[in-house]
Amino acid sequence: MNAKKKDPSFGDAVGEVETILARLESDEVDVDELSGEVKRAVELVGLCREKLQRTELEVKEFVAKLEADASEPEAGDDGALPF
């Protein structure tokens, strides 16, 4: 059975990419592990991009709703003074 592993949080993914990069830059990665490490980094960067794009879309939707709500007159608001 292929149980899908839960995606890491954005912060965890960025941290793991930074760890991989540090290991690569310091020559800590054996050539036999290199491909796997690079593949994992690419997967994590892709995941981060997806999360950023999804978040950007959600924020734009929230802002659009706020702007739409702000431009609608409130119930009973006919412009007349309350007294």
C-alpha positions in Angstrom: 0.0 0.0 0.0 1.4 3.4 -1.0 0.6 5.8 1.9 1.4 9.3 0.8 3.7 11.0 3.3 2.4 14.3 4.6 4.0 17.3 3.0 6.3 19.3 5.3 5.3 22.8 6.3 6.8 25.7 4.2 9.3 26.5 7.0 10.3 22.8 7.4 10.8 22.5 3.6 12.9 25.6 3.4 14.9 24.4 6.3 15.5 21.1 4.7 16.6 22.7 1.4 19.0 24.9 3.3 20.4 21.9 5.1 20.9 20.0 1.8 22.5 23.1 0.2 24.9 23.4 3.2 25.9 19.8 2.9 26.4 20.1 -0.9 28.5 23.2 -0.4 30.7 21.7 2.2 31.3 18.5 0.3 29.5 16.4 3.0 27.5 14.5 0.4 29.0 11.4 -1.1 28.7 11.1 -4.8 26.4 8.1 -4.4 24.0 10.3 -2.4 24.3 13.4 -4.6 21.5 12.5 -7.0 19.0 11.7 -4.3 19.9 14.9 -2.4 19.4 17.1 -5.4 16.2 15.3 -6.3 14.8 15.9 -2.8 15.8 19.6 -2.9 14.0 20.0 -6.3 10.9 18.4 -4.9 11.0 20.7 -1.8 11.5 23.8 -3.9 8.5 22.7 -6.1 6.4 22.2 -3.0 7.4 25.7 -1.7 6.4 27.3 -5.0 3.0 25.6 -4.9 2.4 26.7 -1.4 3.4 30.3 -2.2 1.2 30.4 -5.3 -1.7 28.9 -3.4 -1.2 31.5 -0.6 -0.9 34.4 -3.0 -4.2 33.4 -4.6 -5.9 33.1 -1.3 -4.6 36.5 -0.2 -5.8 38.1 -3.5 -9.2 36.6 -2.9 -9.4 37.9 0.7 -8.3 41.4 -0.5 -10.8 41.4 -3.3 -13.6 40.4 -0.9 -12.6 43.2 1.6 -12.6 45.7 -1.2 -16.0 44.5 -2.5 -17.4 44.7 1.1 -16.0 48.2 1.6 -17.5 49.5 -1.6 -21.0 48.2 -0.8 -23.2 50.6 1.1 -24.3 49.2 4.5 -28.0 48.3 5.1 -29.9 51.5 5.7 -27.1 53.7 4.5 -28.9 56.1 2.2 -26.5 58.9 2.7 -28.9 60.7 5.0 -27.6 62.0 8.3 -28.7 60.0 11.4 -30.4 63.0 13.1 
